[in-house]
């Protein structure tokens, strides 16, 4: 019999969101020989290929697309929750059967939908359950009833709970079995030079992330409109694509660019296959989320490449860029949704590149200490060990 701990990872999506990319990096960094990990996805998509390319075992057990794509707001309504439950019942039967055949020592779920779908399966198969929470469980991020229900379940259901930041952990009530594991960067992602991207010509200001109302692309365009008159040499880029049914929002963003006459100054360049290569082309990375982010992985990616950052100062972004209150700045923080403040911060970086380079250098050093993937793997590995012992 193998001495390895068998871990089954469940995720409802195969799109390449921040949590999914973080999962691949985590699996790459696990201690060799200790864990036998299978990832079971409830849909096919790019994540399947990425996991296989990295040598990880992955299976797909399709969920009803209507349930898998159910938005947060829809899941909060009574009718939406009932429809989702009815549609997922046959799937839960198939999932339970597959789990019984795989016989994992630990089930590890990585999204809110997989948390909820996985909890009954874990109970039926008497398998310790780890919830890896990547979303702030709060009324400004989730519908109020969903947040309340999830907080209640978090105290009672999982054997262990992992949060991706202290900002996320703070939205859950104090839970003894809660650990924090930052999504880490890999050694090959670390840039060697510090602050080199402040002065290229033409200068490029970019926002990287999926196109969504919570990511602030509209605010980014409106801030660009304020910056452009005094900075005719600057190009603004929106890097990413619309996921999870946000095509209407992307059309809003395009309309805003047209209405403000920014067609030649603000570009939507689409999904970036290589986010670091896209970041390396920037003079400044802007993180404009309108609601507090659980973490802010793209901020860390900019930090390790030596690119200055302007971000909205709430949630995980503040935790990343302001780890020591009243300490030296690692980036410029502005209130969420404040277009004028965002424009002023962008202008400050463009007008004072030497100051921006100094902040980028401090951020580069800070990220190496706080966010290596080896530290992420240490925390999650210990959580799995404790959960397996609980069996």
Secondary structure, 3 states (H helix, E strand, C coil): CCCCEEEEEEECCCCCCHHHHHHHHHHHHCCCCCEEEEEEECCCCHHHHHHHHCCCEEEECCCCHHHHCCCHHHHHCHHHHHHHHHHHHHHHHHHHHHHHHHCCCEEEECCHHHHHHHHHHHHHHCCEEEEEECCCCCCCCCCHHHHHHHHHHHHHCCCEEEECCHHHHCCCCCCCCEEECCCCECHHHCCCCCCHHHCCCCEEEEEECCECHHHCHHHHHHHHHHHHCCCCCEEEEEECCECCCCHHHHHHHHHHHHHCCCCCCEEEEECCCCHHHHHHCCCEEEECCCCCECCCHHHHHHHHCCCEEEEECCHHHHHHHCCCCCCCCCCEEECCCCHHHHHHHHHHHHHCHHHHHHHHHHHHHHHHHHCEHHHHHHHHHHHHHHHHHHC
